[in-house]
């Protein structure tokens, strides 16, 4: 065989620009070269009948037979399938292969899977490191969302950026209007959000119109109807069991236990099922000079108890006008009116209510019920309604000039108007459950935020160098005002008279408050990529914020990141048949949190510091300074290091990402006691940047997908993330023992404790070492005054021989050790079956509703196995009405781990040929279960016990149950 | 940066207040509000009388158990009540500094301005006097926004550089009681400053100066004793002839509504339900009165007594008699009659005016100072005015030392349960002998300890000796 030399050039098929760095190798001889900086190559090979393979990261590889030629020019096409997926980033988009940050994007089809008013609910278990937990099962409630642990004692909510506008919640958006949710995790991804990025950022991109093959608009209609059911009841004592336990405490109270009624309050307050339904309509399309998307959605969810309901209409309009080839302008708007009826809070009440009491008197009126009152009466007399209108959007214009530059100016806004009314009529059930005069409360809240952003981008590829730079100036102002009034003794209880004017003026009270904040920023980003192998990103943002103290008006944030596409190296050529992609990423940077109690920077003048003076003794109005402000107040800074790699095996059938991060938040604002001589008064704190918290964890995400020969396609995906949270500092002025006690149960007990060495909001109380079995054991063990045999045996942690408050210690945490999710989808000829699982492990729940015993209440079922003599029980103490066994302790701690089938979907897409006949582009029908089962040891309705307050989460004081939903739905596209 | 200037809405901030004459008046009025804060002085804890031989903790055994620690002298520096008292007193001092620091720059009537500042300096002196006689050396804060790590200044410096100069300024710049008229009645006056100045001189053993100041109050002829001793404490005596400085209050909620819980804390517990019943007069006090002294009945409420038509039945859980191990009665259920307010509900005691300085005390200051300054004859004139009203015979003793003891006893009876006895025994060095059996330790309990919470927060603070 003769040796031949083949030369040629490699170009991008779309741009016709030359591609440097493309790998060319001969398949038989295994000789290989890379294309030079000008996209030219020259390869010597032995075999005349050999073939060449051209491969390049982000492009579809091509195999070409030589066929005797000595010059082979080739054009490669971008691989749109996977690697060069375009990913939404801060202020822009990027090819996935160019990313240096930790970013996970979730697409539309996943987002509509969970029937909820809030699209974030669908992200539970979908993104490694993102925790989405219900705060309540009430219709219309927003979930608690935490990214990579909890990095502040203040507001830890992620920042949402909807079409470029910053907001704190996306409850107003219909899931059907969302194209993608992109979770920005590390400093490289979030640093462009500066002082607002530290809790993580979720970029919400809404749907746009695109051109269709036939050029006609596309009409889509979706309908879904579901029923919600209570997944489980709490196992409580029956009437007879309760009477027996009660007789132990107060002997002789029930003298004929057989005749004690047995009322199941849960059966009485919960409905058998409650509907949830949604209907979405959209119209979209594009022409040469315009693209448009118009959507209208209606969502309606009723609660599992009477009088709770949420309904919302959401109207979406996205429009872009291509005025000339280099000027575009457009709008992205959403307007969303909603109405909700506040749920009567009777869950703890139904738990406490005596099962031995009946709901109604013989005459049909509500009967007196011990243990917190008659829950049915509470539902009957609760009237609460909130109406809200939220609108958000932006208007933008873009101008391309000098070939590589684009200038964009965008004005965004968010407005909210909310009005709420609650009314309690006059009623009498019992002396402790009555209302002597009717009560009316009215509240109004309005908000107007605007944001003006001007950015300049520069994109340029010079040979193997690719640049993407962004510079911008932005300013934002947020204003809100609330106005509330209440009165009593309305002239009539008719809803037409639920206005303040109908009340008795002597009871009139009013409140009013307002807040304006502003922020002005400069931002800069450079993405640089060399030869698709080496990636470099630098981000910088300078924020001036009115929330910062006058001495620290400006803050600088930034990040540096590096990436290395290892599989694009020449030496990796030999592995390309099994290793499709391997990329190493690393980033470090700082981001801030400005969701802080910012008004503490001011010394406010308090009114109402009145003297009493004069011959006739009268109020002499006075004002003076309140707690000393801290003008040094500043943002909280999070420093984050992220190291990760992306991989793709076997022609990208297996893809995934692994990330490790360490995130340290410094200067956390915390209220600390101040020296008395500063004059702030007794028990008051001043707010200082003093605490420090570290979160660290490992995140893993992988997906296997394949199509089998027989028409079956399947995919299996999974993710898990570990979370370790530790408080490193609490503030120097308070000594080493400083702490924040929180987690109020409402009975005077505080059950969480945040201090150095533990996690934020750790549960705090006595460790329990069984039950005192004998007098001897009681006498020989450390105990408290008044403890008796049969009481909980607390552990003498400090070994001083007595049980005191000093023996309280950390007994749990609401923060899980790890969270995980996985999914399985199988498809065959239009039928698909999908499972999504979610789980978390290692967190605890404080069963607060059980711990609150102001009065004698009903108990959970296990109390029936109470200690009744030596050896009878070492877990359930003797029954008592409150007292020493009800101090904060491990007795009330339960394992909060759970594993859940989040969704189960069976879908059928009708065959194309049928649909064409009836002029339908696409049609499908599905059945879906949500929260189909939950494996958990927790005795409450649901182990999802989350609170927005990071210092006191995971405490169940009677939460609105999270339901299971079974739904049927249709999608039609015309 | 203008864009970033968004001050709180609905609130003024310190940079914007006080700016006008009207603001100045508001800032001045606010200082009087601080006198009704529960933790300031002895409205709340500790009620220092219970540390003296005059009173017990009171209430029922289960309520306010921390106060028992004061009664038995077993409290430590870590007790929260002390920290609250200390911090609240400095909070009141801060209000005076709003006036002292800010009002001078306001363009307004100069006479009025001086009067405002003089009131502030009077009240600052009053607060520092309480701090100095209770804690001894304390941080010397003389303006707004002090350093956080201020060390303590010697007690003498607090007297010489704050209390005495402030009171001299107040004396020289405040109107007299009758010059304050109408809505201004009750403001700090020239003679209130002079009376407090006399007391400060007494505490610093400057007896001639004390006598001079006290006698100027006497010679002003603006004051006299109420004919009926109990009238000095009852509503009819509010801002009356005997009142030198008192704290106005209204029978409504505390704070902005004008109420004061001082009397509520000490009023009859149980039936009638007028309060919590702390600061119970002791048998020792009751037995120490001379037989004809009308002040005993006016000071002590006994069970089954009828006052203003109300039968005093007392509190169920409170034992009517408390016995010691040998079966001797050591306490009986009694209440403080000086805080009794006529009326029918628990809200009424909120309107009780605390008498910060009575003319009765001015006479006793004068008597004591004159005796110490070597004028026992003059001292007896003032002392016997007090005895005359009490229904007692004149004293004629002129031996300085014996008269000194008689005056101290007279103070005990005249000022019983008015929070003076403990301090009187300490400053006259009688505390170890009289209070020793109750737990008082010489060399330690002359001062309250600096609250341990303060020591944690400020490493430059030192603790009092013995603690």
Contacts between the chains, C-beta under 8 A, distances in Angstrom:
chain1	res1	chain2	res2	distance
A	475	B	3	6.6
A	477	B	3	7.8
A	481	B	9	7.9
A	512	B	10	6.8
A	513	B	9	7.4
A	513	B	10	5.6
A	514	B	9	3.9
A	514	B	10	6.0
A	515	B	8	7.6
A	515	B	9	6.3
A	516	B	6	4.5
A	516	B	9	6.2
A	517	B	6	5.7
A	518	B	3	5.6
A	518	B	4	5.7
A	518	B	6	5.7
A	519	B	4	7.6
A	520	B	3	5.7
A	520	B	4	6.5
A	544	B	1	7.4
A	544	B	3	8.0
A	544	B	4	5.2
A	545	B	4	6.7
A	546	B	4	4.5
A	546	B	5	6.7
A	546	B	6	4.1
A	553	B	1	6.6
A	553	B	4	5.9
A	599	B	8	5.2
A	602	B	7	6.9
A	602	B	8	5.6
A	602	B	11	7.5
A	602	B	13	4.6
A	602	B	14	7.6
A	603	B	13	6.0
A	603	B	14	3.9
A	604	B	8	6.4
A	604	B	11	4.6
A	604	B	12	7.3
A	604	B	13	6.1
A	604	B	14	7.9
A	605	B	11	6.4
A	605	B	12	4.0
A	605	B	13	6.6
A	605	B	14	6.8
A	605	B	16	7.4
A	605	B	17	4.5
A	607	B	256	7.8
A	608	B	255	6.5
A	608	B	256	3.4
A	609	B	29	7.4
A	609	B	30	3.7
A	609	B	33	4.2
A	609	B	34	7.6
A	609	B	95	7.3
A	609	B	256	7.5
A	610	B	29	6.5
A	610	B	30	7.6
A	610	B	33	5.5
A	610	B	255	7.9
A	610	B	256	5.2
A	610	B	257	8.0
A	610	B	258	6.3
A	611	B	29	4.2
A	611	B	30	7.1
A	611	B	31	7.4
A	611	B	32	3.0
A	611	B	33	5.4
A	611	B	248	7.1
A	612	B	32	7.1
A	612	B	36	7.6
A	612	B	186	7.7
A	612	B	247	7.7
A	612	B	248	3.4
A	612	B	249	5.5
A	612	B	250	5.6
A	612	B	258	4.6
A	613	B	29	7.3
A	613	B	32	6.5
A	613	B	183	6.4
A	613	B	184	6.6
A	613	B	185	6.8
A	613	B	186	4.6
A	613	B	187	6.3
A	613	B	248	5.7
A	614	B	182	6.4
A	614	B	183	4.1
A	614	B	184	6.9
A	614	B	185	5.4
A	614	B	186	6.5
A	614	B	248	7.7
A	615	B	181	7.8
A	615	B	182	6.3
A	615	B	183	7.7
A	615	B	185	4.6
A	615	B	239	6.7
A	617	B	186	7.9
A	617	B	238	7.3
A	617	B	248	5.2
A	617	B	249	7.8
A	617	B	250	6.2
A	618	B	183	6.9
A	619	B	250	7.3
A	619	B	256	7.7
A	619	B	257	7.9
A	619	B	258	5.6
A	620	B	29	4.2
A	620	B	32	6.9
A	620	B	183	7.2
A	621	B	26	6.2
A	621	B	29	6.2
A	622	B	26	5.2
A	622	B	27	7.1
A	622	B	28	7.4
A	622	B	29	3.3
A	622	B	30	3.3
A	622	B	31	7.5
A	622	B	32	7.0
A	622	B	33	5.4
A	623	B	12	7.6
A	623	B	17	6.7
A	623	B	18	8.0
A	623	B	23	7.6
A	623	B	26	4.4
A	623	B	27	6.5
A	623	B	29	8.0
A	623	B	30	5.6
A	624	B	27	5.9
A	624	B	30	3.7
A	624	B	31	7.5
A	624	B	33	7.8
A	624	B	94	7.7
A	624	B	95	4.6
A	624	B	98	5.3
A	625	B	14	5.5
A	625	B	17	8.0
A	625	B	94	6.5
A	625	B	95	7.5
A	625	B	98	5.7
A	625	B	144	7.7
A	628	B	145	7.0
A	629	B	13	7.3
A	629	B	14	7.2
A	673	B	453	6.7
A	673	B	457	6.2
A	674	B	148	7.2
A	674	B	457	6.8
A	675	B	148	5.4
A	675	B	149	7.8
A	675	B	150	7.8
A	675	B	454	6.2
A	675	B	457	4.5
A	675	B	458	4.7
A	676	B	83	6.7
A	676	B	86	4.8
A	676	B	87	3.5
A	676	B	90	5.2
A	676	B	451	7.0
A	676	B	453	7.9
A	676	B	454	5.5
A	676	B	457	7.9
A	677	B	90	4.9
A	677	B	138	7.6
A	677	B	139	4.2
A	677	B	141	5.3
A	677	B	146	6.2
A	677	B	150	6.0
A	677	B	454	7.9
A	677	B	458	7.8
A	678	B	90	7.1
A	678	B	94	7.8
A	678	B	145	7.9
A	678	B	146	6.5
A	678	B	148	6.4
A	679	B	90	4.7
A	679	B	91	4.9
A	679	B	93	6.1
A	679	B	94	3.0
A	679	B	97	7.7
A	679	B	141	7.3
A	680	B	87	7.2
A	680	B	91	6.7
A	680	B	94	8.0
A	681	B	87	5.8
A	681	B	88	5.8
A	681	B	91	3.9
A	682	B	39	5.3
A	682	B	83	7.0
A	682	B	84	3.7
A	682	B	85	7.8
A	682	B	87	4.5
A	682	B	88	4.9
A	682	B	91	7.5
A	683	B	84	6.6
A	683	B	87	7.9
A	684	B	87	7.8
A	733	B	148	7.6
A	733	B	457	5.7
A	734	B	456	6.8
A	734	B	457	7.0
A	735	B	456	4.7
